[in-house]
């Protein structure tokens, strides 16, 4: 299965937040990802793909295929 590389600075922030909240990092990441997916899917369904690109800070006119983008 594909395992995307997550930026190190995000891992550090997630770790510190989850330590403060006393919750597992996986619970936080799964919940945050699920919420983001629901919002993104709703935008795509409404034909608002550019809004998704804006939410995640990606230029939709470029081919987004690397973890660095």
Phi and psi in degrees as a GROMACS rama.xvg file:
@    title "Ramachandran Plot"
@    xaxis  label "Phi"
@    yaxis  label "Psi"
@TYPE xy
-70.4308  132.922  UNK-2
-124.108  101.319  UNK-3
-67.1667  147.864  UNK-4
-83.2317  128.102  UNK-5
-100.871  137.488  UNK-6
-54.7668  136.962  UNK-7
-57.6565  -38.7329  UNK-8
-66.7618  -29.4132  UNK-9
-71.2618  -39.9394  UNK-10
-59.5393  -44.4712  UNK-11
-62.0221  -43.3423  UNK-12
-65.619  -42.1317  UNK-13
-63.7718  -43.8351  UNK-14
-57.8032  -49.8322  UNK-15
-63.3215  -41.6412  UNK-16
-63.7745  -45.7116  UNK-17
-68.2599  -34.0446  UNK-18
-63.1746  -42.6835  UNK-19
-64.956  -40.9439  UNK-20
-80.1093  -12.9718  UNK-21
59.8692  47.4601  UNK-22
-129.749  153.516  UNK-23
-65.5796  143.568  UNK-24
-58.7647  -37.6422  UNK-25
-63.3778  -37.6493  UNK-26
-63.906  -43.5063  UNK-27
-64.6304  -50.062  UNK-28
-63.2492  -42.4656  UNK-29
-62.618  -44.5402  UNK-30
-66.0825  -44.4986  UNK-31
-64.9276  -41.1904  UNK-32
-66.1268  -41.876  UNK-33
-60.0375  -45.8393  UNK-34
-63.8035  -41.7771  UNK-35
-64.7155  -39.7852  UNK-36
-64.2602  -42.1151  UNK-37
-59.9322  -47.4259  UNK-38
-62.7558  -44.0902  UNK-39
-64.7329  -43.2  UNK-40
-62.7947  -38.9004  UNK-41
-63.7992  -41.9415  UNK-42
-62.6853  -44.8806  UNK-43
-63.0712  -42.1605  UNK-44
-60.3022  -35.4369  UNK-45
-85.3499  2.95885  UNK-46
76.0798  25.7171  UNK-47
-111.289  54.8099  UNK-48
-60.2026  -36.7404  UNK-49
-60.9817  -31.3527  UNK-50
-65.4588  -36.6982  UNK-51
-64.4004  -46.0657  UNK-52
-58.5092  -40.9795  UNK-53
-64.5706  -39.1321  UNK-54
-62.1815  -36.6913  UNK-55
-100.994  1.67897  UNK-56
70.2009  40.4548  UNK-57
-122.155  140.709  UNK-58
-79.5602  110.452  UNK-59
-67.8952  -12.5054  UNK-60
-81.7225  -10.3603  UNK-61
-102.061  154.298  UNK-62
-73.7722  115.012  UNK-63
-99.661  97.4721  UNK-64
-132.226  0.175592  UNK-65
-116.7  157.843  UNK-66
-70.0607  -17.5832  UNK-67
-75.5697  -17.8799  UNK-68
